[in-house]
Amino acid sequence: MSCGEALAHLLARHGVRHVFDIPGVHNLEMYRGLHGAGLVHISPRHEQGAVFMADGSVAQIV
C-alpha cells in the first residue's frame, strides 16, 4: 500500500465521503487510492470553488 492509498483509507475511516481537489503530480498517489477507499472525487474548475464546495458539504452534516 502506498502512502497515498493509506491517506485515502485514513480519510475514509474518519468519515470523509467526498474529496474536493484539483489533481496534479503532487497528489497523484492519493488519487490512486480514492476508489479503493470508497471516496468520491469532485474536481472543481478553481481552488476557491473546492473550498466553497467542501464548506457546503460540512454545513449539511452539521
PQR file with spaces between the fields and no chain letter, atoms N, CA, C, O and H, PARSE charges and radii, in Angstrom:
ATOM       1  N    MET     1       0.849   -1.173    0.000 -0.4000 1.5000
ATOM       2  CA   MET     1       0.000    0.000    0.000 -0.0000 2.0000
ATOM       3  C    MET     1       0.898    1.241    0.000  0.5500 1.7000
ATOM       4  O    MET     1       1.820    1.355    0.808 -0.5500 1.4000
ATOM       5  N    SER     2       0.615    2.158   -0.911 -0.4000 1.5000
ATOM       6  CA   SER     2       1.405    3.387   -0.981 -0.0000 2.0000
ATOM       7  C    SER     2       0.942    4.370    0.092  0.5500 1.7000
ATOM       8  O    SER     2      -0.111    4.189    0.703 -0.5500 1.4000
ATOM       9  H    SER     2      -0.134    2.065   -1.568  0.4000 1.0000
ATOM      10  N    CYS     3       1.721    5.382    0.306 -0.4000 1.5000
ATOM      11  CA   CYS     3       1.384    6.407    1.290 -0.0000 2.0000
ATOM      12  C    CYS     3       0.073    7.099    0.903  0.5500 1.7000
ATOM      13  O    CYS     3      -0.757    7.385    1.766 -0.5500 1.4000
ATOM      14  H    CYS     3       2.577    5.529   -0.191  0.4000 1.0000
ATOM      15  N    GLY     4      -0.111    7.365   -0.381 -0.4000 1.5000
ATOM      16  CA   GLY     4      -1.341    7.998   -0.852 -0.0000 2.0000
ATOM      17  C    GLY     4      -2.561    7.129   -0.618  0.5500 1.7000
ATOM      18  O    GLY     4      -3.618    7.628   -0.233 -0.5500 1.4000
ATOM      19  H    GLY     4       0.563    7.133   -1.082  0.4000 1.0000
ATOM      20  N    GLU     5      -2.423    5.826   -0.849 -0.4000 1.5000
ATOM      21  CA   GLU     5      -3.526    4.899   -0.592 -0.0000 2.0000
ATOM      22  C    GLU     5      -3.845    4.851    0.894  0.5500 1.7000
ATOM      23  O    GLU     5      -5.013    4.803    1.280 -0.5500 1.4000
ATOM      24  H    GLU     5      -1.564    5.421   -1.162  0.4000 1.0000
ATOM      25  N    ALA     6      -2.820    4.865    1.724 -0.4000 1.5000
ATOM      26  CA   ALA     6      -3.034    4.872    3.172 -0.0000 2.0000
ATOM      27  C    ALA     6      -3.762    6.140    3.596  0.5500 1.7000
ATOM      28  O    ALA     6      -4.638    6.095    4.460 -0.5500 1.4000
ATOM      29  H    ALA     6      -1.871    4.904    1.410  0.4000 1.0000
ATOM      30  N    LEU     7      -3.403    7.272    2.990 -0.4000 1.5000
ATOM      31  CA   LEU     7      -4.078    8.531    3.298 -0.0000 2.0000
ATOM      32  C    LEU     7      -5.547    8.463    2.919  0.5500 1.7000
ATOM      33  O    LEU     7      -6.399    8.901    3.692 -0.5500 1.4000
ATOM      34  H    LEU     7      -2.691    7.308    2.289  0.4000 1.0000
ATOM      35  N    ALA     8      -5.865    7.927    1.754 -0.4000 1.5000
ATOM      36  CA   ALA     8      -7.254    7.805    1.317 -0.0000 2.0000
ATOM      37  C    ALA     8      -8.048    6.933    2.280  0.5500 1.7000
ATOM      38  O    ALA     8      -9.181    7.272    2.624 -0.5500 1.4000
ATOM      39  H    ALA     8      -5.173    7.571    1.125  0.4000 1.0000
ATOM      40  N    HIS     9      -7.481    5.822    2.720 -0.4000 1.5000
ATOM      41  CA   HIS     9      -8.169    4.943    3.668 -0.0000 2.0000
ATOM      42  C    HIS     9      -8.327    5.610    5.035  0.5500 1.7000
ATOM      43  O    HIS     9      -9.340    5.417    5.707 -0.5500 1.4000
ATOM      44  H    HIS     9      -6.561    5.546    2.441  0.4000 1.0000
ATOM      45  N    LEU    10      -7.349    6.377    5.439 -0.4000 1.5000
ATOM      46  CA   LEU    10      -7.439    7.106    6.704 -0.0000 2.0000
ATOM      47  C    LEU    10      -8.567    8.141    6.651  0.5500 1.7000
ATOM      48  O    LEU    10      -9.331    8.277    7.607 -0.5500 1.4000
ATOM      49  H    LEU    10      -6.525    6.534    4.893  0.4000 1.0000
ATOM      50  N    LEU    11      -8.670    8.860    5.552 -0.4000 1.5000
ATOM      51  CA   LEU    11      -9.754    9.829    5.394 -0.0000 2.0000
ATOM      52  C    LEU    11     -11.108    9.133    5.473  0.5500 1.7000
ATOM      53  O    LEU    11     -12.023    9.630    6.130 -0.5500 1.4000
ATOM      54  H    LEU    11      -8.050    8.750    4.775  0.4000 1.0000
ATOM      55  N    ALA    12     -11.241    7.993    4.814 -0.4000 1.5000
ATOM      56  CA   ALA    12     -12.498    7.249    4.833 -0.0000 2.0000
ATOM      57  C    ALA    12     -12.843    6.782    6.245  0.5500 1.7000
ATOM      58  O    ALA    12     -14.008    6.825    6.642 -0.5500 1.4000
ATOM      59  H    ALA    12     -10.498    7.589    4.280  0.4000 1.0000
ATOM      60  N    ARG    13     -11.851    6.340    6.999 -0.4000 1.5000
ATOM      61  CA   ARG    13     -12.100    5.902    8.379 -0.0000 2.0000
ATOM      62  C    ARG    13     -12.557    7.040    9.277  0.5500 1.7000
ATOM      63  O    ARG    13     -13.227    6.815   10.285 -0.5500 1.4000
ATOM      64  H    ARG    13     -10.905    6.304    6.677  0.4000 1.0000
ATOM      65  N    HIS    14     -12.194    8.259    8.909 -0.4000 1.5000
ATOM      66  CA   HIS    14     -12.597    9.434    9.689 -0.0000 2.0000
ATOM      67  C    HIS    14     -13.903   10.038    9.194  0.5500 1.7000
ATOM      68  O    HIS    14     -14.263   11.142    9.601 -0.5500 1.4000
ATOM      69  H    HIS    14     -11.650    8.441    8.090  0.4000 1.0000
ATOM      70  N    GLY    15     -14.608    9.340    8.333 -0.4000 1.5000
ATOM      71  CA   GLY    15     -15.928    9.775    7.905 -0.0000 2.0000
ATOM      72  C    GLY    15     -15.964   10.658    6.665  0.5500 1.7000
ATOM      73  O    GLY    15     -17.025   11.166    6.303 -0.5500 1.4000
ATOM      74  H    GLY    15     -14.316    8.442    8.003  0.4000 1.0000
ATOM      75  N    VAL    16     -14.837   10.847    6.017 -0.4000 1.5000
ATOM      76  CA   VAL    16     -14.815   11.646    4.786 -0.0000 2.0000
ATOM      77  C    VAL    16     -15.450   10.826    3.670  0.5500 1.7000
ATOM      78  O    VAL    16     -15.116    9.654    3.493 -0.5500 1.4000
ATOM      79  H    VAL    16     -13.975   10.435    6.311  0.4000 1.0000
ATOM      80  N    ARG    17     -16.359   11.432    2.920 -0.4000 1.5000
ATOM      81  CA   ARG    17     -17.014   10.736    1.820 -0.0000 2.0000
ATOM      82  C    ARG    17     -16.655   11.337    0.466  0.5500 1.7000
ATOM      83  O    ARG    17     -16.669   10.641   -0.549 -0.5500 1.4000
ATOM      84  H    ARG    17     -16.631   12.384    3.064  0.4000 1.0000
ATOM      85  N    HIS    18     -16.331   12.635    0.450 -0.4000 1.5000
ATOM      86  CA   HIS    18     -16.021   13.334   -0.798 -0.0000 2.0000
ATOM      87  C    HIS    18     -14.691   14.062   -0.670  0.5500 1.7000
ATOM      88  O    HIS    18     -14.349   14.583    0.391 -0.5500 1.4000
ATOM      89  H    HIS    18     -16.320   13.201    1.274  0.4000 1.0000
ATOM      90  N    VAL    19     -13.953   14.090   -1.766 -0.4000 1.5000
ATOM      91  CA   VAL    19     -12.695   14.824   -1.821 -0.0000 2.0000
ATOM      92  C    VAL    19     -12.831   15.889   -2.901  0.5500 1.7000
ATOM      93  O    VAL    19     -13.059   15.568   -4.067 -0.5500 1.4000
ATOM      94  H    VAL    19     -14.231   13.667   -2.628  0.4000 1.0000
ATOM      95  N    PHE    20     -12.692   17.143   -2.521 -0.4000 1.5000
ATOM      96  CA   PHE    20     -12.762   18.265   -3.452 -0.0000 2.0000
ATOM      97  C    PHE    20     -11.335   18.744   -3.692  0.5500 1.7000
ATOM      98  O    PHE    20     -10.708   19.314   -2.800 -0.5500 1.4000
ATOM      99  H    PHE    20     -12.506   17.404   -1.573  0.4000 1.0000
ATOM     100  N    ASP    21     -10.827   18.511   -4.894 -0.4000 1.5000
ATOM     101  CA   ASP    21      -9.425   18.815   -5.141 -0.0000 2.0000
ATOM     102  C    ASP    21      -9.164   18.871   -6.639  0.5500 1.7000
ATOM     103  O    ASP    21      -9.927   18.338   -7.445 -0.5500 1.4000
ATOM     104  H    ASP    21     -11.336   18.048   -5.619  0.4000 1.0000
ATOM     105  N    ILE    22      -8.078   19.524   -6.985 -0.4000 1.5000
ATOM     106  CA   ILE    22      -7.631   19.574   -8.368 -0.0000 2.0000
ATOM     107  C    ILE    22      -6.439   18.630   -8.489  0.5500 1.7000
ATOM     108  O    ILE    22      -5.425   18.828   -7.819 -0.5500 1.4000
ATOM     109  H    ILE    22      -7.458   19.958   -6.331  0.4000 1.0000
ATOM     110  N    PRO    23      -6.547   17.607   -9.336 -0.5600 1.5000
ATOM     111  CA   PRO    23      -5.461   16.645   -9.429  0.2800 2.0000
ATOM     112  C    PRO    23      -4.195   17.251  -10.026  0.5500 1.7000
ATOM     113  O    PRO    23      -4.242   18.147  -10.869 -0.5500 1.4000
ATOM     114  N    GLY    24      -3.088   16.740   -9.568 -0.4000 1.5000
ATOM     115  CA   GLY    24      -1.786   17.174  -10.062 -0.0000 2.0000
ATOM     116  C    GLY    24      -0.721   16.182   -9.653  0.5500 1.7000
ATOM     117  O    GLY    24      -1.016   15.197   -8.975 -0.5500 1.4000
ATOM     118  H    GLY    24      -3.051   16.012   -8.883  0.4000 1.0000
ATOM     119  N    VAL    25       0.499   16.424  -10.050 -0.4000 1.5000
ATOM     120  CA   VAL    25       1.572   15.485   -9.753 -0.0000 2.0000
ATOM     121  C    VAL    25       1.840   15.379   -8.259  0.5500 1.7000
ATOM     122  O    VAL    25       2.324   14.345   -7.798 -0.5500 1.4000
ATOM     123  H    VAL    25       0.739   17.223  -10.600  0.4000 1.0000
ATOM     124  N    HIS    26       1.538   16.417   -7.493 -0.4000 1.5000
ATOM     125  CA   HIS    26       1.813   16.419   -6.057 -0.0000 2.0000
ATOM     126  C    HIS    26       0.850   15.527   -5.271  0.5500 1.7000
ATOM     127  O    HIS    26       1.184   15.118   -4.159 -0.5500 1.4000
ATOM     128  H    HIS    26       1.145   17.257   -7.867  0.4000 1.0000
ATOM     129  N    ASN    27      -0.325   15.211   -5.805 -0.4000 1.5000
ATOM     130  CA   ASN    27      -1.282   14.391   -5.065 -0.0000 2.0000
ATOM     131  C    ASN    27      -1.762   13.178   -5.875  0.5500 1.7000
ATOM     132  O    ASN    27      -2.797   12.594   -5.556 -0.5500 1.4000
ATOM     133  H    ASN    27      -0.596   15.543   -6.708  0.4000 1.0000
ATOM     134  N    LEU    28      -1.031   12.806   -6.896 -0.4000 1.5000
ATOM     135  CA   LEU    28      -1.410   11.700   -7.766 -0.0000 2.0000
ATOM     136  C    LEU    28      -1.553   10.382   -7.010  0.5500 1.7000
ATOM     137  O    LEU    28      -2.478    9.616   -7.281 -0.5500 1.4000
ATOM     138  H    LEU    28      -0.190   13.280   -7.155  0.4000 1.0000
ATOM     139  N    GLU    29      -0.672   10.111   -6.088 -0.4000 1.5000
ATOM     140  CA   GLU    29      -0.742    8.845   -5.337 -0.0000 2.0000
ATOM     141  C    GLU    29      -2.025    8.739   -4.520  0.5500 1.7000
ATOM     142  O    GLU    29      -2.586    7.651   -4.388 -0.5500 1.4000
ATOM     143  H    GLU    29       0.079   10.733   -5.867  0.4000 1.0000
ATOM     144  N    MET    30      -2.492    9.854   -3.974 -0.4000 1.5000
ATOM     145  CA   MET    30      -3.748    9.813   -3.222 -0.0000 2.0000
ATOM     146  C    MET    30      -4.907    9.445   -4.157  0.5500 1.7000
ATOM     147  O    MET    30      -5.802    8.695   -3.767 -0.5500 1.4000
ATOM     148  H    MET    30      -2.036   10.737   -4.081  0.4000 1.0000
ATOM     149  N    TYR    31      -4.893    9.965   -5.380 -0.4000 1.5000
ATOM     150  CA   TYR    31      -5.963    9.668   -6.330 -0.0000 2.0000
ATOM     151  C    TYR    31      -6.005    8.192   -6.686  0.5500 1.7000
ATOM     152  O    TYR    31      -7.073    7.658   -6.984 -0.5500 1.4000
ATOM     153  H    TYR    31      -4.166   10.574   -5.697  0.4000 1.0000
ATOM     154  N    ARG    32      -4.884    7.544   -6.659 -0.4000 1.5000
ATOM     155  CA   ARG    32      -4.859    6.107   -6.947 -0.0000 2.0000
ATOM     156  C    ARG    32      -5.566    5.308   -5.857  0.5500 1.7000
ATOM     157  O    ARG    32      -6.019    4.190   -6.103 -0.5500 1.4000
ATOM     158  H    ARG    32      -4.017    7.979   -6.416  0.4000 1.0000
ATOM     159  N    GLY    33      -5.662    5.868   -4.667 -0.4000 1.5000
ATOM     160  CA   GLY    33      -6.290    5.152   -3.563 -0.0000 2.0000
ATOM     161  C    GLY    33      -7.730    5.532   -3.297  0.5500 1.7000
ATOM     162  O    GLY    33      -8.385    4.895   -2.472 -0.5500 1.4000
ATOM     163  H    GLY    33      -5.293    6.776   -4.468  0.4000 1.0000
ATOM     164  N    LEU    34      -8.247    6.549   -3.969 -0.4000 1.5000
ATOM     165  CA   LEU    34      -9.608    7.027   -3.672 -0.0000 2.0000
ATOM     166  C    LEU    34     -10.672    5.969   -3.921  0.5500 1.7000
ATOM     167  O    LEU    34     -11.531    5.743   -3.068 -0.5500 1.4000
ATOM     168  H    LEU    34      -7.715    7.067   -4.639  0.4000 1.0000
ATOM     169  N    HIS    35     -10.628    5.328   -5.062 -0.4000 1.5000
ATOM     170  CA   HIS    35     -11.659    4.346   -5.398 -0.0000 2.0000
ATOM     171  C    HIS    35     -11.656    3.176   -4.409  0.5500 1.7000
ATOM     172  O    HIS    35     -12.713    2.735   -3.956 -0.5500 1.4000
ATOM     173  H    HIS    35      -9.931    5.511   -5.755  0.4000 1.0000
ATOM     174  N    GLY    36     -10.487    2.689   -4.086 -0.4000 1.5000
ATOM     175  CA   GLY    36     -10.382    1.567   -3.153 -0.0000 2.0000
ATOM     176  C    GLY    36     -10.856    1.906   -1.755  0.5500 1.7000
ATOM     177  O    GLY    36     -11.257    1.022   -0.999 -0.5500 1.4000
ATOM     178  H    GLY    36      -9.629    3.047   -4.454  0.4000 1.0000
ATOM     179  N    ALA    37     -10.812    3.197   -1.404 -0.4000 1.5000
ATOM     180  CA   ALA    37     -11.266    3.628   -0.078 -0.0000 2.0000
ATOM     181  C    ALA    37     -12.737    4.016   -0.082  0.5500 1.7000
ATOM     182  O    ALA    37     -13.299    4.333    0.966 -0.5500 1.4000
ATOM     183  H    ALA    37     -10.486    3.916   -2.018  0.4000 1.0000
ATOM     184  N    GLY    38     -13.368    3.994   -1.262 -0.4000 1.5000
ATOM     185  CA   GLY    38     -14.784    4.336   -1.345 -0.0000 2.0000
ATOM     186  C    GLY    38     -15.051    5.829   -1.326  0.5500 1.7000
ATOM     187  O    GLY    38     -16.161    6.250   -1.002 -0.5500 1.4000
ATOM     188  H    GLY    38     -12.911    3.737   -2.114  0.4000 1.0000
ATOM     189  N    LEU    39     -14.059    6.638   -1.665 -0.4000 1.5000
ATOM     190  CA   LEU    39     -14.229    8.084   -1.669 -0.0000 2.0000
ATOM     191  C    LEU    39     -14.611    8.572   -3.054  0.5500 1.7000
ATOM     192  O    LEU    39     -14.196    8.006   -4.066 -0.5500 1.4000
ATOM     193  H    LEU    39     -13.157    6.296   -1.928  0.4000 1.0000
ATOM     194  N    VAL    40     -15.412    9.633   -3.085 -0.4000 1.5000
ATOM     195  CA   VAL    40     -15.839   10.241   -4.341 -0.0000 2.0000
ATOM     196  C    VAL    40     -15.018   11.493   -4.575  0.5500 1.7000
ATOM     197  O    VAL    40     -14.917   12.350   -3.696 -0.5500 1.4000
ATOM     198  H    VAL    40     -15.750   10.093   -2.264  0.4000 1.0000
ATOM     199  N    HIS    41     -14.432   11.601   -5.757 -0.4000 1.5000
ATOM     200  CA   HIS    41     -13.626   12.771   -6.091 -0.0000 2.0000
ATOM     201  C    HIS    41     -14.458   13.752   -6.904  0.5500 1.7000
ATOM     202  O    HIS    41     -15.110   13.368   -7.875 -0.5500 1.4000
ATOM     203  H    HIS    41     -14.514   10.905   -6.471  0.4000 1.0000
ATOM     204  N    ILE    42     -14.434   15.018   -6.505 -0.4000 1.5000
ATOM     205  CA   ILE    42     -15.097   16.083   -7.240 -0.0000 2.0000
ATOM     206  C    ILE    42     -14.037   17.121   -7.571  0.5500 1.7000
ATOM     207  O    ILE    42     -13.385   17.674   -6.685 -0.5500 1.4000
ATOM     208  H    ILE    42     -13.904   15.330   -5.716  0.4000 1.0000
ATOM     209  N    SER    43     -13.880   17.375   -8.868 -0.4000 1.5000
ATOM     210  CA   SER    43     -12.845   18.300   -9.321 -0.0000 2.0000
ATOM     211  C    SER    43     -13.470   19.621   -9.754  0.5500 1.7000
ATOM     212  O    SER    43     -14.196   19.664  -10.747 -0.5500 1.4000
ATOM     213  H    SER    43     -14.410   16.927   -9.588  0.4000 1.0000
ATOM     214  N    PRO    44     -13.200   20.688   -9.030 -0.5600 1.5000
ATOM     215  CA   PRO    44     -13.732   21.998   -9.413  0.2800 2.0000
ATOM     216  C    PRO    44     -12.865   22.632  -10.500  0.5500 1.7000
ATOM     217  O    PRO    44     -11.808   22.107  -10.848 -0.5500 1.4000
ATOM     218  N    ARG    45     -13.316   23.742  -11.019 -0.4000 1.5000
ATOM     219  CA   ARG    45     -12.529   24.459  -12.022 -0.0000 2.0000
ATOM     220  C    ARG    45     -11.462   25.328  -11.375  0.5500 1.7000
ATOM     221  O    ARG    45     -10.468   25.683  -12.009 -0.5500 1.4000
ATOM     222  H    ARG    45     -14.175   24.168  -10.735  0.4000 1.0000
ATOM     223  N    HIS    46     -11.676   25.666  -10.114 -0.4000 1.5000
ATOM     224  CA   HIS    46     -10.750   26.571   -9.430 -0.0000 2.0000
ATOM     225  C    HIS    46     -10.648   26.142   -7.972  0.5500 1.7000
ATOM     226  O    HIS    46     -11.596   25.584   -7.419 -0.5500 1.4000
ATOM     227  H    HIS    46     -12.483   25.378   -9.600  0.4000 1.0000
ATOM     228  N    GLU    47      -9.509   26.400   -7.352 -0.4000 1.5000
ATOM     229  CA   GLU    47      -9.296   26.004   -5.954 -0.0000 2.0000
ATOM     230  C    GLU    47     -10.309   26.654   -5.017  0.5500 1.7000
ATOM     231  O    GLU    47     -10.743   26.032   -4.048 -0.5500 1.4000
ATOM     232  H    GLU    47      -8.739   26.853   -7.801  0.4000 1.0000
ATOM     233  N    GLN    48     -10.685   27.885   -5.293 -0.4000 1.5000
ATOM     234  CA   GLN    48     -11.659   28.571   -4.439 -0.0000 2.0000
ATOM     235  C    GLN    48     -13.013   27.851   -4.494  0.5500 1.7000
ATOM     236  O    GLN    48     -13.718   27.767   -3.487 -0.5500 1.4000
ATOM     237  H    GLN    48     -10.333   28.390   -6.081  0.4000 1.0000
ATOM     238  N    GLY    49     -13.367   27.339   -5.666 -0.4000 1.5000
ATOM     239  CA   GLY    49     -14.598   26.571   -5.787 -0.0000 2.0000
ATOM     240  C    GLY    49     -14.562   25.320   -4.934  0.5500 1.7000
ATOM     241  O    GLY    49     -15.583   24.933   -4.367 -0.5500 1.4000
ATOM     242  H    GLY    49     -12.795   27.408   -6.484  0.4000 1.0000
ATOM     243  N    ALA    50     -13.408   24.680   -4.831 -0.4000 1.5000
ATOM     244  CA   ALA    50     -13.264   23.484   -3.998 -0.0000 2.0000
ATOM     245  C    ALA    50     -13.524   23.817   -2.540  0.5500 1.7000
ATOM     246  O    ALA    50     -14.155   23.041   -1.823 -0.5500 1.4000
ATOM     247  H    ALA    50     -12.578   24.994   -5.292  0.4000 1.0000
ATOM     248  N    VAL    51     -13.037   24.971   -2.101 -0.4000 1.5000
ATOM     249  CA   VAL    51     -13.239   25.381   -0.705 -0.0000 2.0000
ATOM     250  C    VAL    51     -14.721   25.599   -0.426  0.5500 1.7000
ATOM     251  O    VAL    51     -15.232   25.163    0.606 -0.5500 1.4000
ATOM     252  H    VAL    51     -12.524   25.602   -2.684  0.4000 1.0000
ATOM     253  N    PHE    52     -15.413   26.273   -1.345 -0.4000 1.5000
ATOM     254  CA   PHE    52     -16.842   26.520   -1.148 -0.0000 2.0000
ATOM     255  C    PHE    52     -17.642   25.218   -1.140  0.5500 1.7000
ATOM     256  O    PHE    52     -18.566   25.058   -0.343 -0.5500 1.4000
ATOM     257  H    PHE    52     -14.999   26.626   -2.184  0.4000 1.0000
ATOM     258  N    MET    53     -17.285   24.291   -2.029 -0.4000 1.5000
ATOM     259  CA   MET    53     -17.992   23.009   -2.061 -0.0000 2.0000
ATOM     260  C    MET    53     -17.750   22.207   -0.787  0.5500 1.7000
ATOM     261  O    MET    53     -18.682   21.625   -0.232 -0.5500 1.4000
ATOM     262  H    MET    53     -16.534   24.421   -2.677  0.4000 1.0000
ATOM     263  N    ALA    54     -16.525   22.175   -0.329 -0.4000 1.5000
ATOM     264  CA   ALA    54     -16.214   21.439    0.896 -0.0000 2.0000
ATOM     265  C    ALA    54     -16.912   22.067    2.092  0.5500 1.7000
ATOM     266  O    ALA    54     -17.413   21.354    2.962 -0.5500 1.4000
ATOM     267  H    ALA    54     -15.767   22.647   -0.779  0.4000 1.0000
ATOM     268  N    ASP    55     -16.951   23.392    2.144 -0.4000 1.5000
ATOM     269  CA   ASP    55     -17.632   24.082    3.244 -0.0000 2.0000
ATOM     270  C    ASP    55     -19.118   23.764    3.231  0.5500 1.7000
ATOM     271  O    ASP    55     -19.707   23.519    4.284 -0.5500 1.4000
ATOM     272  H    ASP    55     -16.544   23.971    1.438  0.4000 1.0000
ATOM     273  N    GLY    56     -19.725   23.764    2.063 -0.4000 1.5000
ATOM     274  CA   GLY    56     -21.144   23.413    1.961 -0.0000 2.0000
ATOM     275  C    GLY    56     -21.412   21.973    2.333  0.5500 1.7000
ATOM     276  O    GLY    56     -22.458   21.662    2.903 -0.5500 1.4000
ATOM     277  H    GLY    56     -19.246   23.963    1.207  0.4000 1.0000
ATOM     278  N    SER    57     -20.488   21.096    2.019 -0.4000 1.5000
ATOM     279  CA   SER    57     -20.630   19.691    2.363 -0.0000 2.0000
ATOM     280  C    SER    57     -20.614   19.487    3.874  0.5500 1.7000
ATOM     281  O    SER    57     -21.384   18.686    4.403 -0.5500 1.4000
ATOM     282  H    SER    57     -19.639   21.348    1.555  0.4000 1.0000
ATOM     283  N    VAL    58     -19.745   20.206    4.565 -0.4000 1.5000
ATOM     284  CA   VAL    58     -19.672   20.104    6.023 -0.0000 2.0000
ATOM     285  C    VAL    58     -20.902   20.724    6.651  0.5500 1.7000
ATOM     286  O    VAL    58     -21.410   20.206    7.645 -0.5500 1.4000
ATOM     287  H    VAL    58     -19.119   20.857    4.135  0.4000 1.0000
ATOM     288  N    ALA    59     -21.393   21.821    6.096 -0.4000 1.5000
ATOM     289  CA   ALA    59     -22.572   22.504    6.644 -0.0000 2.0000
ATOM     290  C    ALA    59     -23.800   21.597    6.597  0.5500 1.7000
ATOM     291  O    ALA    59     -24.661   21.694    7.471 -0.5500 1.4000
ATOM     292  H    ALA    59     -20.980   22.242    5.289  0.4000 1.0000
ATOM     293  N    GLN    60     -23.903   20.722    5.601 -0.4000 1.5000
ATOM     294  CA   GLN    60     -25.024   19.808    5.513 -0.0000 2.0000
ATOM     295  C    GLN    60     -24.969   18.742    6.586  0.5500 1.7000
ATOM     296  O    GLN    60     -26.007   18.257    7.036 -0.5500 1.4000
ATOM     297  H    GLN    60     -23.204   20.644    4.891  0.4000 1.0000
ATOM     298  N    ILE    61     -23.773   18.376    6.999 -0.4000 1.5000
ATOM     299  CA   ILE    61     -23.611   17.343    8.022 -0.0000 2.0000
ATOM     300  C    ILE    61     -23.963   17.881    9.395  0.5500 1.7000
ATOM     301  O    ILE    61     -24.606   17.195   10.189 -0.5500 1.4000
ATOM     302  H    ILE    61     -22.930   18.771    6.634  0.4000 1.0000
ATOM     303  N    VAL    62     -23.544   19.107    9.677 -0.4000 1.5000
ATOM     304  CA   VAL    62     -23.743   19.729   10.987 -0.0000 2.0000
ATOM     305  C    VAL    62     -25.139   20.201   11.065  0.5500 1.7000
ATOM     306  O    VAL    62     -25.545   20.763   12.082 -0.5500 1.4000
ATOM     307  H    VAL    62     -23.021   19.665    9.031  0.4000 1.0000
